[in-house]
């Protein structure tokens, strides 16, 4: 794997950035005198949300028990019993504090270190996830980031050194395309066409992120969402561990995302773009859990 110093240089390799981070997280980061990057900006959905949905008019919020039962401060709005993957990545990079959510109105000192814009149920498409109420879709997250950038002096010099991470697309399927009531969009787009639509919108959004100063960007693929408890319960698996048809449905998106990253690298040679292979990371985590239990 090499030393920790190879972390940010590893993006061009086939090995997932997420897998690299998980591997580094297994060892202590106490030796760092300063974070490996000066700032860290987080975009995404419930997998990364750290409290941005708390005050929204939505049923998609988790700032109550038993959520956060393993988190030092108790329930925070994280859709988890403890830290999110984005939190763990931040710790691995050497940040001593968790990156604050945009909704907490971080001060000028905090925004120099980073901001978390992620929102539960949010998607690439504005309409995704809105059946539960309001959310901060990726377009809004980018507008919020523009507000942050406007508060940072010499923004582009600073932002160019930051790590940007984005996890989007899950809710465009779970809470849009495969909803039983979403017959109109399924009649308009077959799975390949829908994936192409998402990638086209995502391309414009990531280019907007670049325009706002991002130069080190990690984009997460969609995981095996057919293995989520909600879909297993509602769709059924006929005895299989996951809903295979749903996992197959999202495959074109991940293929398209890898192609988009190649295009972004060509279009912006002054920037680095990496692919976070969440499926492979999940498989490795599952294998690791089996080894621990054996």
C-alpha positions in Angstrom: 0.0 0.0 0.0 2.9 2.3 0.6 3.2 5.1 3.2 0.5 7.5 4.2 2.2 10.1 2.0 1.1 8.1 -1.1 -2.6 8.6 -0.2 -3.4 11.6 -2.4 -1.2 10.4 -5.2 -3.0 7.1 -5.4 -6.1 8.4 -7.2 -4.9 7.4 -10.7 -4.6 3.8 -9.7 -7.4 1.3 -10.1 -7.5 0.9 -6.3 -10.5 2.7 -4.8 -9.7 5.9 -2.9 -12.3 4.7 -0.3 -10.5 1.4 0.1 -7.2 3.3 0.6 -8.8 5.4 3.3 -10.3 2.4 5.1 -6.9 0.7 5.0 -5.1 3.7 6.4 -7.8 4.1 9.1 -6.8 0.8 10.5 -3.6 2.4 11.9 -3.3 5.4 14.1 -3.2 8.9 12.7 -1.8 10.3 16.0 1.6 10.9 14.3 0.2 13.7 12.2 1.1 17.2 13.3 -1.3 18.6 10.8 -4.0 17.2 8.5 -2.8 15.8 5.1 -4.9 18.5 3.4 -5.8 21.9 4.9 -9.6 21.6 4.3 -12.3 19.0 3.5 -15.6 19.6 1.8 -18.4 17.0 1.9 -21.3 16.7 -0.5 -23.9 13.9 -0.5 -26.9 12.2 0.9 -27.8 10.4 4.2 -24.6 8.4 4.0 -22.7 11.6 4.7 -25.3 14.0 6.3 -24.2 15.2 9.7 -27.2 17.3 10.6 -28.2 19.4 7.6 -31.7 17.9 7.7 -32.4 18.6 11.3 -34.4 21.8 10.8 -35.9 21.1 7.4 -39.6 20.4 6.9 -39.1 16.7 6.3 -39.7 13.3 7.9 -36.2 12.4 6.8 -34.3 13.4 9.9 -32.6 11.4 12.6 -31.7 13.8 15.4 -33.2 11.5 18.1 -32.5 8.2 19.7 -31.5 5.5 19.0 -29.6 7.2 16.2 -26.2 8.4 17.4 -26.1 6.0 20.4 -22.4 5.3 19.7 -21.5 8.9 18.8 -19.7 11.0 21.5 -22.3 13.8 21.4 -25.3 11.5 21.0 -27.8 12.1 18.2 -26.6 14.7 15.8 -28.5 14.1 12.6 -26.2 11.4 11.3 -28.1 8.5 9.8 -26.0 6.2 11.8 -25.3 4.8 15.3 -22.0 6.6 15.2 -19.6 8.1 12.6 -20.2 8.2 8.9 -17.8 7.2 6.2 -17.1 10.9 5.6 -16.2 11.3 9.3 -13.8 8.3 9.2 -12.1 9.7 6.1 -11.7 13.1 7.9 -10.1 11.4 10.9 -7.8 9.4 8.6 -6.7 12.6 7.0 -5.7 13.9 10.4 -8.6 16.3 11.2 -9.0 16.5 15.0 -12.7 17.7 14.8 -15.6 16.6 12.7 -16.4 18.8 9.7 -19.4 21.0 10.7 -22.7 20.8 8.8 -23.6 23.9 6.7 -26.9 24.2 8.7 -24.9 24.9 11.9 -23.7 28.2 10.5 -20.0 27.5 10.9 -17.8 30.5 11.7 -15.0 31.9 9.5 -12.4 29.8 11.3 -14.4 26.6 10.8 -15.1 27.1 7.1 -11.4 27.4 6.4 -11.1 23.7 7.6 -14.2 22.6 5.7 -18.0 22.3 5.6 -20.4 19.3 5.3 -23.3 20.0 2.9 -24.8 16.5 2.6 -28.5 16.0 3.1 -30.6 12.8 3.7 -32.8 11.8 0.7 -31.0 14.3 -1.6 -30.1 13.4 -5.1 -28.5 14.6 -8.4 -32.0 15.4 -9.6 -33.9 18.2 -7.8 -37.1 16.1 -7.5 -35.4 13.0 -6.0 -36.3 12.2 -2.4 -38.9 15.0 -2.1 -41.8 12.6 -1.2 -40.6 12.8 2.4 -40.4 16.6 2.5 -37.6 19.0 1.8 -34.0 18.2 1.3 -30.8 19.9 0.1 -30.3 18.5 -3.4 -26.9 18.8 -5.1 -27.8 22.0 -6.9 -28.6 23.6 -3.5 -25.5 22.1 -1.9 -23.4 23.8 -4.6 -25.2 27.1 -4.0 -24.4 26.7 -0.3 -20.8 26.1 -1.1 -20.7 29.2 -3.2 -21.8 31.1 -0.1 -18.9 29.5 1.8 -16.4 30.4 -1.0 -17.5 34.0 -0.9 -16.4 34.2 2.8 -12.9 32.8 2.2 -10.2 35.3 1.2 -7.8 34.2 -1.5 -10.3 31.4 -2.0 -8.9 29.6 -5.0 -5.4 29.3 -3.6 -6.8 27.8 -0.5 -9.6 25.7 -2.1 -7.2 24.1 -4.6 -5.5 22.3 -1.8 -8.7 20.9 -0.2 -10.2 17.5 -0.6 -13.8 17.4 -2.0 -15.8 14.2 -1.6 -19.3 13.6 -3.1 -21.6 10.7 -2.7 -24.7 11.1 -4.9 -27.1 9.0 -7.0 -28.5 6.6 -4.5 -31.7 8.5 -4.0 -32.2 9.1 -7.7 -32.9 5.4 -7.8 -34.2 4.5 -4.3 -36.4 7.6 -3.9 -37.2 8.3 -7.5 -36.8 5.9 -10.3 -37.8 2.7 -8.6 -40.6 4.1 -6.5 -43.9 2.3 -7.3 -45.5 5.6 -8.1 -42.7 6.7 -10.5 -44.3 5.2 -13.6 -43.9 8.4 -15.6 -40.2 8.6 -15.4 -39.8 4.9 -16.1 -41.9 5.2 -19.2 -39.8 8.1 -20.3 -36.4 6.6 -19.6 -35.2 3.0 -19.7 -32.4 2.2 -17.2 -29.6 3.0 -19.6 -31.3 6.3 -20.6 -31.9 7.2 -16.9 -28.3 6.6 -16.0 -27.2 8.8 -19.0 -29.5 11.5 -17.7 -28.0 11.4 -14.2 -24.4 11.4 -15.6 -25.2 14.4 -17.8 -26.7 16.4 -14.8 -23.8 15.2 -12.6 -21.2 16.4 -15.1 -22.6 19.9 -15.1 -22.7 19.9 -11.3 -19.1 18.6 -10.9 -17.9 21.1 -13.4 -19.6 23.8 -11.3 -17.7 22.5 -8.3 -14.5 22.9 -10.3 -15.4 26.4 -11.2 -15.8 27.1 -7.5 -12.2 26.0 -6.8 -12.3 22.3 -6.4 -9.1 20.6 -7.6 -9.0 17.3 -5.6 -12.4 15.6 -6.0 -13.4 12.1 -5.1 -16.8 10.8 -6.5 -18.5 7.8 -5.0 -20.2 5.2 -7.1 -23.6 3.8 -6.1 -23.3 0.8 -3.8 -25.4 -2.4 -3.9 -28.6 -0.6 -3.0 -30.5 -3.8 -3.6 -29.1 -5.0 -0.3 -30.7 -2.2 1.7 -33.2 -3.5 4.3 -36.0 -1.2 3.0 -35.7 -2.6 -0.6 -35.4 -6.2 0.6 -38.6 -5.7 2.7 -40.6 -4.0 0.0 -39.4 -5.8 -3.2 -38.5 -9.2 -1.8 -35.6 -11.4 -2.8 -37.0 -15.0 -3.2 -34.5 -16.2 -0.7 -31.5 -14.4 -2.2 -29.5 -12.1 0.1 -30.3 -9.0 -2.0 -32.6 -7.7 -4.8 -30.4 -8.6 -7.7 -32.5 -6.7 -10.3 -32.0 -3.5 -8.4 -28.2 -4.0 -8.2 -28.2 -4.6 -11.9 -30.3 -1.5 -12.5 -27.7 0.9 -11.1 -24.7 -0.7 -12.8 -24.9 1.6 -15.9 -24.6 4.7 -13.6 -21.3 3.4 -12.1 -20.0 2.7 -15.6 -21.0 6.2 -16.7 -19.4 7.7 -13.6 -16.1 6.1 -14.4 -16.3 7.5 -17.9 -17.2 10.9 -16.6 -14.2 10.9 -14.3 -11.9 10.2 -17.3 -13.5 13.1 -19.2 -13.1 15.4 -16.2 -9.4 14.5 -16.0 -8.9 15.3 -19.7 -10.9 18.5 -19.5 -9.2 19.7 -16.3 -5.5 18.6 -16.3 -4.8 20.9 -13.3 -7.2 18.9 -11.1 -7.4 15.3 -9.7 -10.6 13.2 -9.9 -10.9 9.8 -8.2 -13.6 7.1 -8.1 -14.7 5.7 -4.8 -15.7 2.1 -5.4 -18.3 1.6 -2.6 -19.2 -1.8 -3.9 -15.7 -3.1 -3.5 -15.3 -1.4 -0.1 -18.5 -3.1 1.1 -17.2 -6.5 0.0 -13.9 -5.9 1.7 -15.7 -4.8 4.9 -17.9 -7.9 4.8 -14.9 -10.1 4.4 -13.1 -8.3 7.2 -16.1 -8.8 9.5 -16.2 -12.5 8.8 -12.4 -12.8 9.6 -12.9 -10.9 12.9 -15.8 -13.3 13.9 -13.9 -16.5 12.9 
